[in-house]
Amino acid sequence: MTIEHVKRATKTPETETGAARKVVSEMLAEIEMRGEAAIRDYAQRLDGWSGEILVGPDEIERRTRDVPESVKRDIAFAAGQVRRFAEAQRDSVQDFTVELLPGLTTGQKLVPCNVAGCYVPTGRYAHIASAYMSIATAKAAGV
């Protein structure tokens, strides 16, 4: 029996990959060309944000002052768990080579990076887990 689709998605990962790459490439080129001004424009256009981009220690203290200690402990615990797992995962991966056929060597080489972009969405669907899942993992990798 052949499968007959009643409804098909018009957008699939295959059809959207090229479009996403184009958008990202254009954004990165614009940021490279215009720097922080481009970032501010994207923040305003995409997130409606026109405030400060860099947050200093005083502002962090002001914003976290009224957060209950139990919530701070819960966040620290969750971030610690994520980091512990990420460190174990990092330690389990290693470089290797294997000769599949005489003269045909394949393998894997881990190449560290010194920077990671971690996007933490806010607004209607803000989740603290987005922060510690990306930031704790990057820190565990040595970024």
Contacts in CASP RR format, 6 or more apart in sequence:
PFRMAT RR
TARGET T0000
AUTHOR 0000-0000-0000
METHOD contacts of the structure
MODEL  1
MTIEHVKRATKTPETETGAARKVVSEMLAEIEMRGEAAIRDYAQRLDGWS
GEILVGPDEIERRTRDVPESVKRDIAFAAGQVRRFAEAQRDSVQDFTVEL
LPGLTTGQKLVPCNVAGCYVPTGRYAHIASAYMSIATAKAAGV
27 38 0 8 1.000
27 42 0 8 1.000
30 38 0 8 1.000
31 38 0 8 1.000
31 39 0 8 1.000
31 42 0 8 1.000
34 41 0 8 1.000
36 53 0 8 1.000
39 53 0 8 1.000
40 50 0 8 1.000
40 53 0 8 1.000
43 49 0 8 1.000
43 50 0 8 1.000
43 51 0 8 1.000
43 53 0 8 1.000
44 50 0 8 1.000
47 122 0 8 1.000
52 59 0 8 1.000
55 63 0 8 1.000
64 72 0 8 1.000
75 128 0 8 1.000
75 132 0 8 1.000
78 128 0 8 1.000
78 129 0 8 1.000
78 132 0 8 1.000
79 132 0 8 1.000
79 135 0 8 1.000
79 136 0 8 1.000
80 132 0 8 1.000
80 136 0 8 1.000
82 132 0 8 1.000
82 133 0 8 1.000
82 136 0 8 1.000
82 137 0 8 1.000
83 136 0 8 1.000
83 137 0 8 1.000
83 139 0 8 1.000
83 140 0 8 1.000
86 136 0 8 1.000
86 137 0 8 1.000
86 140 0 8 1.000
86 141 0 8 1.000
87 140 0 8 1.000
89 140 0 8 1.000
90 140 0 8 1.000
90 141 0 8 1.000
93 110 0 8 1.000
94 110 0 8 1.000
95 107 0 8 1.000
95 108 0 8 1.000
95 109 0 8 1.000
95 110 0 8 1.000
96 107 0 8 1.000
96 108 0 8 1.000
97 105 0 8 1.000
97 106 0 8 1.000
97 107 0 8 1.000
98 105 0 8 1.000
98 106 0 8 1.000
98 107 0 8 1.000
99 105 0 8 1.000
100 106 0 8 1.000
112 141 0 8 1.000
112 142 0 8 1.000
113 143 0 8 1.000
114 143 0 8 1.000
115 143 0 8 1.000
116 134 0 8 1.000
116 138 0 8 1.000
116 141 0 8 1.000
116 143 0 8 1.000
117 134 0 8 1.000
117 138 0 8 1.000
118 131 0 8 1.000
118 134 0 8 1.000
118 135 0 8 1.000
118 138 0 8 1.000
119 130 0 8 1.000
119 134 0 8 1.000
120 126 0 8 1.000
120 130 0 8 1.000
120 131 0 8 1.000
120 134 0 8 1.000
120 135 0 8 1.000
121 127 0 8 1.000
121 130 0 8 1.000
END
